[in-house]
Amino acid sequence: MTSFRPLPQLNELNRPFWTSGADGQLRMQRCRSCGHWLHPAGVICSECLSRDLAAEALTGLATVEAVTINYQPWTPGVPVPYVVAIVGLDEQKGLNLTTNIIGIPVEDVHIGQRVKVVFEQIEEVYLPLFTPVEN
């Protein structure tokens, strides 16, 4: 599939995050010493300074923390409007992702909305997008 989205350059640190959607699971780095989640991935825990880090699965559930609707066609072929949001993942306060909210009209996205991860595969990359949780 050809995408209008720029893809990340994969490396040893970010590969688990960008490819983990292959099995439907969102994964991020977590400190094995103190349990702190790190995003983006690093080589040392920002909380306890441990180097014992590994990718672990998250629930994929989050809350919309901030939202904007983009109407400007910045890139040819990109359908507008689309939603850019910051979602707060359930596992840890401050563990946020900037993403797109899909699957509903853009005007229905709101702060406080519960969402779950879905993935868009492009080559070997699985982009984490979010869609509303069904009640």
N, C-alpha and C positions, 0 to 999 in steps of 0.2 A: 504494500500500500504506500502510495506517495502522500506525504502530509505537508501541510503548510506550517506545521509546528517545527521550530528548530529542535533538533534532538541533542541530548547531552553527549559529550564525549565520555565513554565509559572508561573507568579505571578501577583499580583494586578497591578503593574506598567506596565508590558510589554504585558499583555494579549490583550489589544485593538489593538496593533500593529500586533501581530502574528496571531490573529484570524479574523481581519477585512476583509481579502480577501474573506470571505464567501459570501459577496454580491458584490465582484468585486471592492471594494474601498480600497485604501491604506489610512490608518489613522496613524497619529502621534499626539503626545501631543502638545497642543498649549496654550499659556498663554492668558487668557481671559482679562487680564488687558492691556497688551501692544501688543498682537498679534504675539509675537515671537514663532516660531516653535522650539520644543526641540526634539532632538534625540541623544542618547537614552533618554527615559522618565526619569523624575526625580520628586522630591517633591517640587521643587522651581524653578522659572524662573531664568535662568542665566543672563537675561538682566535687569529685574526690581525687582527681588526678591519676586514677588507675589507667593502665594500658590494657586491661582485660575487657575488651569490647567485642561484641558479636551482634550480628543481625538477628532480630527476633520479630515474630509476627505480631501485629497489632489487631485489634478487633475490626478496624476499618470504619468505626463509627466516630462522628464528629459533629460539631455545632458551628454554624456559620457565624463568624465573629465580625466580618466586614465584607461589604459587597459593593461592586460597581458594575454598571452595564456599559459596555463599550459599543458605540454606534459608528465609530470611525473605521473605515476599511483600510487599515494600515498595510496589509499585505494582500496582493492580488489573490483571489480565490478563497479568501477567508470570509465565510458568511457572517454577516452582522444582523442584528445585535447578538452579543454573547456576554455571559457573566464571568467576571473575574472576582474570586472571593478568597478570603483568608478563612480557613477552617481550623478550629481548635480540636485536636484529637483527644478522645476520651481518656487516654492513658496517663496524661500528665498536663497540668496547667502550664501554658506557654509553649506546648509542643504543637506548632502551627505549620500549615502548608498553604502556599498560594496555589490556587487551582481554578478550574472551571466547574461551574454547576451546570449539569445537563439534565435533559429528560423532562423539563417543565418549561412553560413560558418564562422568559426572563423577568417579567414584571411580578411573577409569583415568588421569586427568591427573596428571602428576608433574613435579617439578623436574628439569631436565636433558633433558626430552623435546624432540625436534626437531619443529617445527611449520612450516606454510607458510600464507601469507595466502590468505584467500577474502573475498569481499565480499558484504555485504547492502545492496542498493539500496533506499533510501527517498527518494522524490522525486528530487532531483538529487544527493543525498549517497550515497556508497558507503562504508559503515562497514567498516573493516578488522577482520576476525575471523580466528581462526587454527584450523587443524585439524591433526592429526598427519600427519607425513610418512610415507608408506608405505615399508616396508623393502623 
